[in-house]
Amino acid sequence: MKKQREEFHSAFENLQVKKRALGEKEAKLRHYMQKFDNVLKEHNTRRCRAVRKAKDERQLTEQKQTQLCALRNKTKELIQERQCLKRQLHKDTLNLTYLENVVQASEQFHEPQQLIHSFRTLMLDQENLLCIIQEKQDCSENARAELARQTEQHVDILLRYNNKLSQLQSKLEEILAERMIWESKWNHIQDTAAKKVMLIGTIKMAVFNVYQGLCKTSGHVEDSPTAPEDTIKLLEKIQSLFVSWMPIWESINSQNQLWTAHQ
């Protein structure tokens, strides 16, 4: 036992020496890693600055190109708008000539402006009538669509509730079946636990009785009595008693062998 303790202490000291050497190596490695990280950070900083500068210049170039394209498109739009205005002016000139001819041939209107005003009034009345008709049609279509939607929605809700009811019924049946299984398992567990508790109690009592018998046989007196419930400690003490009796047993066994040999 002493030799094993010395070997353990020697191995422990060697382990401490290796641990210190490993700690020194780790410190050096961390120092080198820190220097390497600093170099990498500086390199990344420079690279990021260059990338950011190139990105800014590229964005500025793209912005200028976008503005140039916008100006070109705006110029094209203005040219097209000027051409449209020229065509519209030509049409308006023809229309004005036509209106003057109509006013001269008409007895109801004396100026082109009266004819235009009357025409606009009639157009407004027509637009109002068309709007009213369209509103009525929209209301009717909306009402039909809402009725169809409400009907479909109620049918869907009824179907969902029926499906949900069927699922809950199936779930209830599964839960009841599972409950019966778990109740059976729980009863089995309780019976097994009760048997194991009784077995453990029997084992503890047997170990305590064996220990008391060995103490009486050997005349061993405890300084501090062990509780009967501390089965592990009682087993350790029984093992210790057997170990202490081994030399006596070996001596008796040797004497019996000698006596047998002499006979």
C-alpha positions as CSV (number, residue, x, y, z in Angstrom):
1,M,0.0,0.0,0.0
2,K,2.9,2.4,0.8
3,K,4.6,1.5,-2.4
4,Q,1.4,2.3,-4.4
5,R,1.1,5.6,-2.5
6,E,4.6,6.5,-3.4
7,E,4.1,5.6,-7.0
8,F,0.9,7.7,-7.0
9,H,2.7,10.7,-5.6
10,S,5.5,10.3,-8.1
11,A,3.1,10.0,-11.0
12,F,1.2,13.1,-9.6
13,E,4.4,15.1,-9.4
14,N,5.3,14.1,-13.0
15,L,1.8,15.1,-14.1
16,Q,2.2,18.5,-12.3
17,V,5.5,19.1,-14.1
18,K,4.0,18.2,-17.5
19,K,1.0,20.4,-16.6
20,R,3.3,23.4,-15.9
21,A,5.2,22.8,-19.1
22,L,2.0,22.6,-21.0
23,G,0.8,25.8,-19.4
24,E,4.0,27.6,-20.5
25,K,3.6,26.3,-24.0
26,E,-0.1,27.4,-24.1
27,A,0.9,30.9,-22.9
28,K,3.5,31.2,-25.6
29,L,1.0,29.9,-28.2
30,R,-1.6,32.5,-27.0
31,H,1.0,35.2,-27.3
32,Y,1.9,34.2,-30.9
33,M,-1.8,33.9,-31.7
34,Q,-2.5,37.4,-30.3
35,K,0.3,38.9,-32.5
36,F,-1.1,37.0,-35.5
37,D,-4.6,38.2,-34.8
38,N,-3.3,41.8,-34.5
39,V,-1.6,41.5,-37.9
40,L,-4.8,40.0,-39.4
41,K,-6.9,42.8,-38.0
42,E,-4.6,45.5,-39.4
43,H,-4.6,43.8,-42.8
44,N,-8.4,43.5,-42.7
45,T,-8.7,47.1,-41.7
46,R,-6.6,48.3,-44.7
47,R,-8.5,45.9,-47.0
48,C,-11.9,47.2,-45.8
49,R,-10.8,50.8,-46.3
50,A,-9.7,50.0,-49.9
51,V,-12.9,48.1,-50.6
52,R,-15.1,50.9,-49.1
53,K,-13.3,53.5,-51.1
54,A,-13.7,51.5,-54.3
55,K,-17.3,50.9,-53.5
56,D,-17.9,54.6,-52.9
57,E,-16.3,55.6,-56.2
58,R,-18.3,52.9,-58.0
59,Q,-21.5,54.1,-56.4
60,L,-20.7,57.7,-57.3
61,T,-20.1,56.6,-60.9
62,E,-23.3,54.7,-61.0
63,Q,-25.2,57.6,-59.5
64,K,-23.8,60.0,-62.2
65,Q,-24.7,57.5,-65.0
66,T,-28.2,57.1,-63.5
67,Q,-28.6,60.9,-63.5
68,L,-27.4,61.1,-67.1
69,C,-29.8,58.4,-68.2
70,A,-32.6,60.2,-66.3
71,L,-31.8,63.5,-68.1
72,R,-31.7,61.8,-71.4
73,N,-35.1,60.2,-70.8
74,K,-36.5,63.5,-69.6
75,T,-35.3,65.1,-72.8
76,K,-37.0,62.5,-74.9
77,E,-40.2,62.9,-72.9
78,L,-40.2,66.7,-73.4
79,I,-39.6,66.3,-77.1
80,Q,-42.5,63.8,-77.3
81,E,-44.7,66.1,-75.2
82,R,-43.9,69.0,-77.6
83,Q,-44.9,66.9,-80.6
84,C,-48.1,65.9,-78.9
85,L,-48.9,69.5,-78.0
86,K,-48.3,70.4,-81.7
87,R,-50.7,67.7,-82.8
88,Q,-53.3,68.7,-80.2
89,L,-53.0,72.3,-81.3
90,H,-53.7,71.3,-84.9
91,K,-56.7,69.3,-83.8
92,D,-58.0,72.1,-81.6
93,T,-57.7,74.5,-84.6
94,L,-59.7,72.1,-86.8
95,N,-62.3,71.7,-84.0
96,L,-62.7,75.4,-83.6
97,T,-63.3,75.9,-87.3
98,Y,-65.9,73.1,-87.2
99,L,-67.7,74.6,-84.2
100,E,-67.8,78.0,-85.9
101,N,-69.4,76.4,-88.9
102,V,-71.9,74.6,-86.8
103,V,-72.9,77.8,-84.9
104,Q,-73.4,79.6,-88.1
105,A,-75.7,76.9,-89.4
106,S,-77.6,76.5,-86.0
107,E,-80.5,78.7,-84.9
108,Q,-80.2,77.7,-81.2
109,F,-76.6,78.7,-80.5
110,H,-75.0,82.0,-81.4
111,E,-71.5,81.4,-80.1
112,P,-69.2,78.4,-80.0
113,Q,-68.9,78.7,-76.3
114,Q,-72.6,78.1,-75.8
115,L,-72.4,74.9,-77.8
116,I,-69.4,73.7,-75.8
117,H,-71.2,74.5,-72.5
118,S,-74.3,72.6,-73.6
119,F,-72.2,69.6,-74.8
120,R,-70.3,69.5,-71.5
121,T,-73.6,69.7,-69.5
122,L,-75.0,66.8,-71.4
123,M,-71.8,64.8,-71.0
124,L,-71.8,65.4,-67.2
125,D,-75.4,64.3,-67.0
126,Q,-74.6,61.1,-68.9
127,E,-71.5,60.5,-66.7
128,N,-73.7,60.9,-63.5
129,L,-76.3,58.5,-64.8
130,L,-73.7,56.0,-65.7
131,C,-72.1,56.3,-62.3
132,I,-75.5,55.8,-60.6
133,I,-76.2,52.7,-62.7
134,Q,-72.7,51.4,-62.0
135,E,-73.1,52.0,-58.3
136,K,-76.4,50.1,-58.2
137,Q,-74.9,47.2,-60.2
138,D,-71.8,47.2,-57.9
139,C,-74.1,47.2,-54.8
140,S,-76.1,44.3,-56.2
141,E,-73.0,42.3,-57.1
142,N,-71.4,43.0,-53.7
143,A,-74.6,41.8,-52.0
144,R,-74.7,38.6,-54.0
145,A,-71.0,38.0,-53.4
146,E,-71.4,38.7,-49.7
147,L,-74.3,36.3,-49.5
148,A,-72.3,33.6,-51.3
149,R,-69.3,34.3,-49.1
150,Q,-71.3,34.1,-45.9
151,T,-73.0,30.9,-47.0
152,E,-69.7,29.3,-48.0
153,Q,-68.1,30.5,-44.8
154,H,-70.9,29.0,-42.6
155,V,-70.7,25.7,-44.5
156,D,-66.9,25.7,-44.0
157,I,-67.3,26.5,-40.3
158,L,-69.8,23.7,-39.9
159,L,-67.5,21.2,-41.7
160,R,-64.6,22.3,-39.5
161,Y,-66.6,21.9,-36.3
162,N,-67.8,18.5,-37.4
163,N,-64.2,17.4,-38.3
164,K,-63.0,18.9,-35.0
165,L,-65.7,17.0,-33.1
166,S,-64.7,13.7,-34.8
167,Q,-61.0,14.4,-34.0
168,L,-61.8,15.1,-30.4
169,Q,-63.9,12.0,-30.1
170,S,-61.1,9.9,-31.5
171,K,-58.6,11.7,-29.2
172,L,-60.9,11.0,-26.2
173,E,-61.0,7.3,-27.1
174,E,-57.2,7.2,-27.5
175,I,-56.7,9.0,-24.2
176,L,-59.1,6.6,-22.4
177,A,-57.3,3.6,-23.9
178,E,-53.9,5.1,-23.0
179,R,-55.2,5.9,-19.5
180,M,-56.1,2.2,-18.9
181,I,-52.7,1.1,-20.2
182,W,-50.9,3.6,-17.9
183,E,-53.1,2.7,-14.9
184,S,-52.1,-1.0,-15.5
185,K,-48.5,0.0,-15.7
186,W,-48.7,2.2,-12.6
187,N,-50.3,-0.7,-10.6
188,H,-47.5,-3.0,-11.8
189,I,-44.9,-0.4,-10.9
190,Q,-46.4,0.0,-7.4
191,D,-46.5,-3.8,-6.9
192,T,-42.9,-4.1,-8.1
193,A,-41.7,-1.2,-6.0
194,A,-43.4,-2.7,-2.9
195,K,-41.7,-6.0,-3.5
196,K,-38.3,-4.3,-4.1
197,V,-38.8,-2.3,-0.9
198,M,-39.5,-5.5,1.1
199,L,-36.4,-7.2,-0.6
200,I,-34.2,-4.2,0.3
201,G,-35.4,-4.3,3.8
202,T,-34.7,-8.0,4.1
203,I,-31.2,-7.5,2.6
204,K,-30.5,-4.7,5.0
205,M,-31.6,-6.8,8.0
206,A,-29.6,-9.8,6.8
207,V,-26.5,-7.7,6.4
208,F,-27.0,-6.2,9.9
209,N,-27.5,-9.6,11.4
210,V,-24.3,-10.9,9.6
211,Y,-22.3,-8.0,10.9
212,Q,-23.6,-8.4,14.5
213,G,-22.8,-12.1,14.3
214,L,-19.3,-11.5,13.0
215,C,-18.7,-8.8,15.7
216,K,-19.8,-11.2,18.5
217,T,-17.7,-14.0,17.0
218,S,-14.5,-11.9,16.7
219,G,-15.1,-9.9,19.8
220,H,-14.9,-6.7,17.8
221,V,-16.1,-3.6,19.5
222,E,-17.0,-0.5,17.5
223,D,-15.9,3.0,18.6
224,S,-18.9,4.5,16.9
225,P,-21.8,2.1,16.2
226,T,-23.0,2.0,12.6
227,A,-26.7,2.5,12.0
228,P,-28.6,-0.6,10.7
229,E,-29.8,1.5,7.7
230,D,-26.2,2.2,6.5
231,T,-25.9,-1.1,4.5
232,I,-23.0,0.1,2.4
233,K,-20.9,1.0,5.5
234,L,-21.8,-2.3,7.1
235,L,-20.7,-4.2,4.0
236,E,-17.4,-2.3,4.0
237,K,-16.9,-3.3,7.7
238,I,-17.7,-6.9,7.0
239,Q,-15.2,-6.9,4.2
240,S,-12.7,-5.3,6.5
241,L,-13.3,-8.1,9.1
242,F,-12.8,-10.8,6.4
243,V,-9.6,-9.2,5.3
244,S,-8.3,-9.1,8.9
245,W,-9.2,-12.8,9.3
246,M,-7.4,-13.9,6.1
247,P,-4.0,-14.3,7.7
248,I,-5.6,-16.5,10.5
249,W,-7.4,-18.5,7.9
250,E,-4.3,-19.0,5.8
251,S,-2.4,-20.1,9.0
252,I,-5.1,-22.6,10.0
253,N,-5.2,-23.9,6.4
254,S,-1.4,-24.3,6.3
255,Q,-1.5,-26.2,9.6
256,N,-4.3,-28.5,8.4
257,Q,-2.3,-29.2,5.3
258,L,0.8,-30.0,7.4
259,W,-1.2,-32.2,9.7
260,T,-2.7,-34.0,6.7
261,A,0.7,-34.5,5.2
262,H,2.1,-36.0,8.5
263,Q,-0.7,-38.5,8.7
